[in-house]
């Protein structure tokens, strides 16, 4: 056991990624293979599979003799100032509004007669923060990002996290009952561009709040939930229950553009080194112990 812990400690990022992928792919891959129909049980199991990154982080911190309490504490770091909570909750609405404006200007059909209840958004936010995506951030942002930023710039670290994060979603693309399932190649490429921009936004929020994974998870959930309120005319997007590929592509393109524009703006304002006006969190902030000698991150 001690030799295994030593190996994990010496290869912290490799171990983290391997455990995160193994846990998530085992569960979500089994769901894709099983052919289970979409249901609440299916959604809960998909969300459970999403705990691969925090489980991977927890194992590495335990093996290295670090502080699990300090790492988990990032998920309860709420004293970040009213400004950052306003951005965490409000910026998703800005992204939605810009996307809708572009969609309308490009000729996309909208339906202003029906709007979802705000309570559905609140539920989506709560669900998304703890089970529908936000739980990932305790691993990707709360663990992997600080380690990478100890050696690389915030922008480069965001890109590395993005590649690992995007590939980690692969089982969802193989499952026809998930949102990602059945996407054409063009939509998959747009999604890749969107989450690269999203990775930059999440890094900006994480670094700017001094390592609040809670703020990142809320922000992440808010962006994911915005689709609920997009006023696109579903009868035009999916006539006779058959998706219109061009209109759906237009919706994806106009949804991705605001994320990319904001990401570019943040890099221009803050620079790629820190993506923030403050120093980024350290590996010790993520729960790892202080090392007496520098160690190659693998």
N, C-alpha and C positions, 0 to 999 in steps of 0.2 A: 504493500500500500504506500509506503514512504517513497519508493522509487517512482510510482505513478504520480504522486503529488509533486515530486521534484520535477518530473518531466513536464507536467502541466504548468508549473510555475515558470519554467524556463521557456516555454512556448505558449505564452498566455493568449495571444490573439489567435494562433492556429487552433488551440484547444477550444477557445470560445466559439469560433466559427464552426468547427467540427461538431461540437455538442449541439449548438443551435440548429444546424442543418439536420443532424441525425434525429433530434426530437421532433422537429416540425415536419420533416419529410416522411417520417414513419407514420405519424398520425394523419396528416393531410393526404399523403400518398395512399394510405389504406382507404381513406374516404373516397378518393377519386376512383380507386379500383373497385370498391364495393358497389358503386352505382346508387348509393343512397339518394333519395329524392330530397329536394330542398325542403327544409322544415326548421323549427326552432332547435330540435336536437342536432340537426346538421350544423346550424350556425354556431351553437355552443361548442361543438366538437372542433369546428374550424378555428374558433377563437382559442380553444384550449391548445391547439397545435401552435398558435401564435406565441405561446410562452417559451418557445425554444431559446430565443435570445436571452431573456432574464435567467433562465435555468443555466444556460451556458456560462453567463457572467457569474452566477452564484457559485458554481462548481470551481471556477478558476480562482475566485476570491478566497474560497474556503481552502483550496489546495495551497495557495500562496501564504496563508496565515494572515490575510487581510481582514478588514472590518466590514462584515455584511451589513451591520447596522448603519454605518456611514454611507454605504452604497444605496441601500433601500431608502435612507433618509432623503435622497434626492427626489423621491416620488412624493414626499410630504413637505417639500420646500415651497411654501406658499407666500412667504413674506418677501415679495420681489418688487413691490411698489405698484401703485394704481396704474401707472403708464403701461407697464408690461402686461398686466391683466387686461387692460383695455385693448392692447394689440392682440393678445392671445385670443380674445373673444371677438374682437371687431374686425381684424384683418381678413378672416374668412368671408365676411359679408362684402368687403371691398373686392376680394377676388371673384366672388360670385357676380357682383354688379358689373364689373368690367367684362367678365365672360359673357354675361347676358347681353350687354351692349354690343359687343363684337358679333355675337350670334345674330342679333336683330339687324345690324348694319349689313351683314353678309346675306341677308334675305331669309334667315331661319324663321320658321313659323313658331309663334308663341300662343299660349292660351292663358289669358288673364282672368278667366272666370273661376278658376279653382286654385286654391292655395291650401297647403297642408297646415295643420294646427301647430302653433309654436310648441305645444307640449311634445309633439313628435320629434321636433328638433332637440328639445331638452333631453328626451330619452336617448336619441341618437348620440348626443354629446356624452352623456353618462356612460352609455354602453361602449362607445368608441374609445373613451379614455381608459377604461379598466379591462375591456375584453375584446373590442373590435378594432384594434390597431395600436392604441396607446400603450398597451402592455409591452409591445416590442421595444419602445423607446428606452426602457430601463436597461436594455442590452445594447442596442445600437448607439444611442446617444449617451446614456448614463455610464457606459463602460468602454465600448470600443472607441468612441470618439476622443475621450480624454487621453487614452493611450496613444492613439495616432498623432494627436496634436502635440504630444511630447517630442515628436520627431519631425513632423511635417506641418505645413501651413494648414489653416482651417479650411481653405478651399480644396487643397489636395486631400485632406482627411475626409471632407464631405464626399468627394468623388469616390474614394476607396470604400467608404461606408455604403455609398449608393450602389456600387457594383455588387457588393456582398448582399445588401438588402434586396435588390432587384432579383438576383438569381435565387435567393431564398424563397421567393414567391412562386417558383416554378410549379409546384403541385397544384396551385390554384388555376393555372392556365390549362392544366390537364383534366380539370373537373368541370364538366359542362353545367353543373348546377351552381357554380359560383359566378360572381360578377365578372371575373377575368376569363372564365371559360368561354371558348368559342369566339374570342376576339380575333378579327383578321390581323394580318401582319402589320398593316398600317396603324391600326389602333394600338397594337403592342409597342411599336416604336414610339408613338406619341406618349404612351404611358411611361416609357423609359425616360423620355425627355422631361416629362412632368415630375417624376420622382427625383430626377437629378436636381431640378430646380427646388423641389420640396426639401431635399437633403440639405441644400444651402440655407433655406429658410429655417429649418429645424436647428441647424448649427448656430445660426445667428441668434435664435431665441435661447438656446441652451447657454451659449457663451455670455450673452448679454444679461441673463438673469443669474449669473454666477453658478450655473449648474442646476437649474430647476427642471427636473424631468417632468414634474407635474405640469408646468407651463407648456412644455413641448408636447406632452400627451394631449392636453386640452386643445392646443392649437392644431395638432394633427387631426384630432377627432372633428374639430370644427370644419377644417378643409374637406375632410371626407364626407361630412354630413351636408355640405352645401348643395349637392346634387338633388337633395329632397325638395329644395325650393326653386330649382331652375324651371322657369315657366315655359320650357319648350313644349310644343303641342305633341303629345305622345301619339295621337291619332295620325299625325303626319310622319313622325319618326318611325312608327311601327304600323303602317297600314295593313289591315287584315292580318295582324299578328306576325307580319314578316318585316323585320327591320330594314329600313331604307339605308343602304350603306353610305350614300353620299351625305345625307342629312346627319347621320350618326357621326360620320367623320368630321363634319362641320362643327358639331357640338363638342367633339373631343379637341379639335384644333383651337376653337375659341376658348375652351376651358383651360388649355395648356398655356396659351399666350400670356395671360396675367401672371401666372406663376413664374414663367421665364423672365418676364419684364421686371418683376419685383426682385427676383434673384440677381439679375444683372445690376439693378439699381443698388442693392445692398453691397455688392462687390465694389461698385464704383464709389459708394459713400465710405464704407469702412475698410476697404482693401481686403485682399485675399488672405493676408497673414493671420488675422484674428477674427475677421467678420464681426467685430465688436469694438467698443471703446475701452474694454477692460481685458485683462489677461484671461486666457481660457482656463477652465478647470483642469486640474492635474490628475494623473493616475491615482494619486493618494485621495483626491476628492471622490474618485470612483470606487474607493474601498481597498485599493492595493496598498501593500506596505511600502514604506520608504526603502529604496534600495541604496546600499552603501556604494555600489559600483554601477556604472551604466551597463545596461544589458541590451543586446540586440533584440528588437521586437520581431517575433516570427509567429 
